[in-house]
Amino acid sequence: QVQLVESGGGSTQSGGSLRLSCAASGYTVSIYCMAWFRQVPGKEREGVAAIVGDGRAYYADSVKGRFTIFQDSAKKTLYLQLNSLKPEDTAMYYCATAPYCRPMEKNQYNYWGQGTQVTVSS
């Protein structure tokens, strides 16, 4: 079992920045992929960014150049730096992990956090 707890969400204006954190605990040695997804009511949960065991990072086209995914050296805390935020980035952001994955495919992930809300006003 892996437990994930997100933090760092909040409200900001367009162009602002936030940093999300996701603390992993439990059987973390099983984790190979870690990712951030987001969801707005009535829409599918979508992949935002992912990082895999060898350090490769993947990003959705909509966030490339604005968001950065990284993790601490122990790979127990995942971060997402959100810069140049836009109103369309408003969503609930979820952290997820998987023992193996296609990085941006939500069905590959078996552990999820409870989510943290990001709200960007124009």
C-alpha positions as CSV (number, residue, x, y, z in Angstrom):
1,Q,0.0,0.0,0.0
2,V,1.1,3.5,-0.8
3,Q,-0.5,6.6,0.8
4,L,-0.3,10.0,-0.9
5,V,-1.0,13.4,0.6
6,E,-1.1,16.5,-1.6
7,S,-0.7,20.0,-0.4
8,G,0.1,23.5,-1.8
9,G,-3.0,24.3,-3.8
10,G,-4.7,27.6,-3.5
11,S,-6.0,30.6,-5.3
12,T,-3.9,33.0,-7.4
13,Q,-4.3,35.4,-10.3
14,S,-3.5,34.8,-13.9
15,G,0.3,34.8,-14.3
16,G,0.9,33.7,-10.7
17,S,2.7,30.7,-9.4
18,L,2.1,27.8,-7.0
19,R,4.0,24.8,-5.9
20,L,2.2,21.5,-5.2
21,S,3.7,18.8,-3.0
22,C,2.8,15.1,-2.7
23,A,4.2,13.1,0.2
24,A,4.3,9.4,-0.3
25,S,4.4,6.9,2.5
26,G,4.0,3.1,2.9
27,Y,5.5,0.7,0.4
28,T,7.3,3.4,-1.6
29,V,9.9,1.0,-3.0
30,S,7.2,-0.2,-5.4
31,I,6.9,3.2,-7.0
32,Y,8.3,3.6,-10.5
33,C,6.1,6.3,-11.9
34,M,4.7,9.4,-10.2
35,A,2.4,11.8,-11.8
36,W,0.1,14.7,-11.5
37,F,-3.4,14.7,-13.0
38,R,-6.1,17.3,-12.9
39,Q,-9.8,17.3,-13.2
40,V,-12.6,19.8,-13.5
41,P,-16.2,18.8,-12.9
42,G,-17.8,17.2,-15.8
43,K,-14.6,16.4,-17.6
44,E,-12.2,13.5,-17.8
45,R,-9.2,13.5,-15.5
46,E,-6.2,14.4,-17.6
47,G,-2.5,13.9,-17.2
48,V,-0.5,17.0,-16.5
49,A,3.1,15.7,-15.8
50,A,4.8,12.5,-14.9
51,I,8.2,11.4,-13.9
52,V,9.5,7.9,-14.1
53,G,12.2,5.9,-12.3
54,D,15.1,7.0,-14.5
55,G,14.2,10.7,-14.0
56,R,12.6,11.3,-17.4
57,A,9.7,13.8,-17.2
58,Y,6.7,14.0,-19.4
59,Y,4.3,16.9,-19.8
60,A,0.9,17.6,-21.4
61,D,1.3,20.1,-24.3
62,S,-0.9,22.6,-22.5
63,V,1.6,23.0,-19.6
64,K,5.0,22.6,-21.3
65,G,7.3,25.4,-20.5
66,R,5.1,26.5,-17.6
67,F,5.0,23.6,-15.2
68,T,7.9,21.6,-13.8
69,I,7.7,18.2,-12.1
70,F,10.4,17.0,-9.8
71,Q,11.0,14.9,-6.8
72,D,13.3,14.8,-3.8
73,S,16.4,12.5,-3.8
74,A,14.6,9.9,-1.7
75,K,11.7,9.9,-4.3
76,K,9.2,10.2,-1.5
77,T,8.0,13.7,-2.2
78,L,6.8,14.7,-5.6
79,Y,6.5,18.4,-6.6
80,L,4.8,20.3,-9.3
81,Q,5.9,23.9,-9.9
82,L,3.2,25.8,-11.6
83,N,4.2,29.1,-13.3
84,S,2.5,31.5,-15.6
85,L,-0.8,30.1,-14.5
86,K,-3.9,30.6,-16.6
87,P,-7.6,30.5,-15.7
88,E,-7.9,27.2,-17.7
89,D,-5.4,25.6,-15.2
90,T,-8.1,25.8,-12.6
91,A,-8.8,22.2,-11.4
92,M,-8.4,19.7,-8.7
93,Y,-4.9,18.3,-8.9
94,Y,-4.2,14.7,-8.0
95,C,-0.9,12.9,-7.3
96,A,-0.7,9.3,-8.4
97,T,1.8,6.5,-8.4
98,A,2.3,3.2,-10.3
99,P,4.9,0.4,-10.2
100,Y,5.1,0.7,-14.0
101,C,3.2,2.9,-16.5
102,R,2.6,4.6,-19.7
103,P,3.4,8.0,-18.0
104,M,0.3,10.0,-18.9
105,E,-2.3,7.3,-18.9
106,K,-4.5,7.5,-15.8
107,N,-5.5,3.9,-15.9
108,Q,-1.9,2.8,-15.3
109,Y,-1.9,4.4,-11.8
110,N,-3.1,2.4,-8.8
111,Y,-2.6,4.8,-5.9
112,W,-4.1,8.3,-5.7
113,G,-4.1,11.2,-3.3
114,Q,-7.2,13.1,-2.2
115,G,-6.5,16.1,-4.4
116,T,-5.6,19.7,-3.9
117,Q,-7.6,22.6,-5.5
118,V,-5.9,25.1,-7.7
119,T,-8.0,28.2,-8.7
120,V,-6.7,30.8,-11.1
121,S,-8.7,34.0,-11.6
122,S,-8.3,36.3,-14.6
